[in-house]
Amino acid sequence: MKRLIYICGVCTLLILVSSFNVPPTYKMAKLKYNGGGDWYGDRTALPNLIKFCNDNLKTNFQPQDEVVEVGGAELFNYPFIFMTGHGNVIFSDQEAHNLRKYLTGGGFLHIDDNYGLDPYVRPQMKKVFPELDFVELPLNHPIYHQKFSFPMGLPKIHEHDGKRAQGFGLIYKGRLVCFYTYECDLGNGWEDYGTYAGDTQESRLKALKMGANLVQYVLTQ
């Protein structure tokens, strides 16, 4: 009898342990592109955003981010793809076609200008969507009003040219498929605290909350 009770207890414990070992539902990736720009920047940003979302939104993202190429079939494995950098970007015709297919098929791209990306990424996204232009999203757009409210729009994480932070979107058949954060440095705000001198915990928290809004918006549309 004691042996039977012991075996039952062990089985119950194993069931409880296995119930908490749920495989990840989603994965997040950084976009690798050609042209010489530093696509690999903000190295600690996505893992920190993932943890923040898993803790605060109760999402189930794989803890580590992955890298995906613009023209790869693996692009379609991710609901949320992050693109950043300071310099040149080049999409081949095949890559532009593949990215368009991903975005029109339900995918989402967040482009974060890490200062210097703007003059390069806009023409390349025009190759992806020749018929669309980036439009500034109004302050009442749902992306600013998910779990966390940003009635004044994007938080300003880093100063460069004294310009205000702006959030632009590409809207395809009524759906926001690409969100472009400009003069904001949102991804810098997701990085490990202390990465950038002068950053505060307050500004980092604002950045993570805004990032969580993006993720929640994408997963609920």
C-alpha positions as CSV (number, residue, x, y, z in Angstrom):
1,M,0.0,0.0,0.0
2,K,2.8,2.4,0.9
3,R,4.5,1.6,-2.3
4,L,1.3,2.3,-4.3
5,I,0.9,5.7,-2.5
6,Y,4.5,6.5,-3.3
7,I,4.1,5.6,-7.0
8,C,0.9,7.7,-7.2
9,G,2.6,10.6,-5.6
10,V,5.5,10.5,-8.0
11,C,3.1,10.3,-11.0
12,T,1.1,13.3,-9.7
13,L,4.3,15.3,-9.3
14,L,5.5,14.4,-12.9
15,I,2.1,15.5,-14.3
16,L,2.3,18.8,-12.4
17,V,5.9,19.4,-13.6
18,S,5.0,18.6,-17.2
19,S,2.0,20.8,-17.1
20,F,4.2,23.8,-16.5
21,N,6.7,22.8,-19.2
22,V,4.6,24.2,-22.1
23,P,6.5,24.6,-25.3
24,P,6.7,28.1,-26.7
25,T,3.7,29.2,-28.8
26,Y,5.6,32.0,-30.7
27,K,9.0,33.0,-31.8
28,M,10.4,36.5,-32.5
29,A,13.1,37.3,-35.1
30,K,15.4,40.0,-36.2
31,L,15.6,40.7,-39.9
32,K,19.0,40.1,-41.6
33,Y,19.3,42.2,-44.8
34,N,22.0,43.0,-47.3
35,G,23.6,46.4,-48.1
36,G,26.1,46.8,-45.3
37,G,23.9,48.2,-42.6
38,D,24.2,46.9,-39.1
39,W,21.1,44.7,-39.1
40,Y,22.5,43.0,-36.0
41,G,22.3,46.0,-33.7
42,D,20.4,46.2,-30.4
43,R,21.7,42.7,-29.5
44,T,19.9,42.4,-26.2
45,A,16.7,44.2,-27.2
46,L,14.4,41.3,-28.3
47,P,15.2,38.9,-25.5
48,N,14.3,41.7,-23.0
49,L,11.1,42.5,-24.9
50,I,10.2,38.9,-25.0
51,K,10.7,38.5,-21.3
52,F,8.6,41.7,-20.6
53,C,5.8,40.4,-22.8
54,N,5.8,36.9,-21.3
55,D,5.7,38.4,-17.8
56,N,3.2,41.2,-18.4
57,L,1.0,40.0,-21.3
58,K,1.3,36.3,-20.4
59,T,2.5,35.5,-23.9
60,N,4.5,32.4,-24.5
61,F,7.4,33.5,-26.7
62,Q,10.6,31.4,-27.0
63,P,13.0,33.2,-24.6
64,Q,15.7,33.8,-27.2
65,D,15.1,35.7,-30.5
66,E,16.2,34.3,-33.8
67,V,17.7,35.7,-37.1
68,V,15.8,35.4,-40.3
69,E,16.8,36.5,-43.8
70,V,14.5,38.7,-46.0
71,G,14.3,36.2,-48.8
72,G,14.1,33.0,-46.6
73,A,11.1,30.7,-46.3
74,E,11.6,30.8,-42.6
75,L,10.2,34.3,-42.6
76,F,6.7,32.8,-42.4
77,N,7.5,31.2,-39.0
78,Y,7.3,34.5,-37.1
79,P,4.3,36.7,-36.3
80,F,6.6,39.6,-35.4
81,I,9.8,40.6,-37.1
82,F,12.1,43.4,-35.9
83,M,14.4,45.4,-38.2
84,T,16.9,47.9,-37.1
85,G,20.2,49.5,-38.1
86,H,22.0,52.8,-39.0
87,G,23.0,52.4,-42.6
88,N,22.4,51.0,-46.1
89,V,19.7,48.5,-46.9
90,I,19.3,46.6,-50.2
91,F,16.4,44.2,-51.0
92,S,16.7,42.1,-54.2
93,D,13.6,41.6,-56.3
94,Q,13.2,38.1,-54.8
95,E,13.6,39.4,-51.2
96,A,11.1,42.2,-51.8
97,H,8.6,39.7,-53.3
98,N,9.1,37.4,-50.3
99,L,8.7,40.1,-47.7
100,R,5.5,41.4,-49.5
101,K,4.1,37.8,-49.5
102,Y,4.9,37.5,-45.8
103,L,3.3,40.9,-44.9
104,T,0.2,40.5,-47.0
105,G,-0.3,37.0,-45.7
106,G,-0.6,38.0,-42.0
107,G,3.0,38.9,-40.9
108,F,4.1,42.1,-39.3
109,L,7.3,44.1,-39.5
110,H,8.5,46.6,-37.0
111,I,11.3,48.9,-38.4
112,D,13.1,50.9,-35.8
113,D,15.4,53.6,-37.2
114,N,18.5,53.4,-35.0
115,Y,19.5,56.8,-36.5
116,G,20.6,56.9,-40.2
117,L,18.4,54.1,-41.5
118,D,15.6,56.4,-42.9
119,P,17.0,57.4,-46.3
120,Y,17.8,53.7,-47.1
121,V,14.9,51.8,-45.8
122,R,12.1,53.9,-47.3
123,P,13.1,53.2,-51.0
124,Q,13.5,49.5,-50.2
125,M,10.0,49.3,-48.6
126,K,8.8,51.1,-51.8
127,K,10.0,48.1,-53.7
128,V,8.0,45.9,-51.4
129,F,4.8,48.0,-51.7
130,P,5.1,50.3,-54.7
131,E,1.4,51.4,-54.3
132,L,1.8,52.4,-50.6
133,D,3.3,55.3,-48.7
134,F,4.2,55.5,-45.1
135,V,1.6,57.5,-43.2
136,E,1.9,58.8,-39.7
137,L,-0.5,57.0,-37.4
138,P,-2.8,59.3,-35.4
139,L,-2.5,59.4,-31.6
140,N,-5.8,57.5,-31.2
141,H,-4.6,54.5,-33.2
142,P,-5.1,51.3,-31.2
143,I,-1.3,50.6,-31.3
144,Y,-0.9,53.3,-28.7
145,H,-3.8,52.0,-26.6
146,Q,-3.3,48.4,-25.8
147,K,-2.4,47.2,-22.3
148,F,-0.4,50.4,-21.9
149,S,-1.7,53.8,-22.9
150,F,0.5,56.3,-24.8
151,P,-1.9,59.2,-25.4
152,M,1.0,61.3,-26.7
153,G,2.3,58.6,-29.1
154,L,5.8,57.1,-29.1
155,P,8.1,57.7,-26.1
156,K,11.3,59.6,-27.0
157,I,14.2,57.3,-25.9
158,H,17.2,59.0,-27.5
159,E,17.8,62.5,-28.9
160,H,19.5,62.9,-32.3
161,D,18.4,65.9,-34.4
162,G,15.9,67.4,-32.0
163,K,13.0,66.0,-33.9
164,R,9.9,64.5,-32.3
165,A,9.4,60.7,-32.3
166,Q,7.0,59.6,-35.0
167,G,5.3,56.3,-35.8
168,F,4.6,55.6,-39.4
169,G,2.6,52.7,-40.9
170,L,2.1,50.9,-44.2
171,I,-1.5,49.9,-44.4
172,Y,-2.5,47.2,-46.8
173,K,-6.2,46.6,-47.4
174,G,-7.0,48.2,-44.1
175,R,-4.4,46.2,-42.1
176,L,-1.3,47.7,-40.6
177,V,1.5,45.4,-41.9
178,C,4.5,47.5,-41.0
179,F,5.1,50.0,-38.2
180,Y,8.1,52.3,-38.6
181,T,9.4,54.1,-35.5
182,Y,11.4,57.2,-36.4
183,E,13.5,59.5,-34.2
184,C,12.6,57.3,-31.3
185,D,15.2,54.6,-30.8
186,L,12.6,52.3,-29.3
187,G,14.9,49.2,-29.7
188,N,17.7,51.0,-27.8
189,G,15.3,51.3,-24.9
190,W,14.7,47.5,-24.8
191,E,18.4,46.8,-24.3
192,D,20.0,45.9,-21.0
193,Y,19.9,48.7,-18.5
194,G,23.3,50.5,-18.6
195,T,24.0,49.8,-22.3
196,Y,23.7,53.6,-23.0
197,A,25.0,56.2,-20.6
198,G,22.4,58.5,-19.3
199,D,19.4,56.2,-19.9
200,T,17.0,55.9,-17.0
201,Q,14.9,53.0,-15.7
202,E,11.9,55.1,-16.4
203,S,12.7,55.6,-20.1
204,R,13.5,51.9,-20.5
205,L,10.2,50.9,-18.9
206,K,8.3,53.2,-21.3
207,A,10.1,51.6,-24.3
208,L,9.3,48.1,-23.1
209,K,5.6,49.0,-22.5
210,M,5.4,50.5,-26.0
211,G,7.0,47.4,-27.4
212,A,4.5,45.2,-25.6
213,N,1.8,47.3,-27.1
214,L,3.1,46.4,-30.6
215,V,3.2,42.7,-29.8
216,Q,-0.3,42.7,-28.3
217,Y,-1.6,44.6,-31.2
218,V,-0.1,42.1,-33.7
219,L,-1.3,39.1,-31.8
220,T,-4.9,40.3,-31.4
221,Q,-5.6,41.7,-34.9
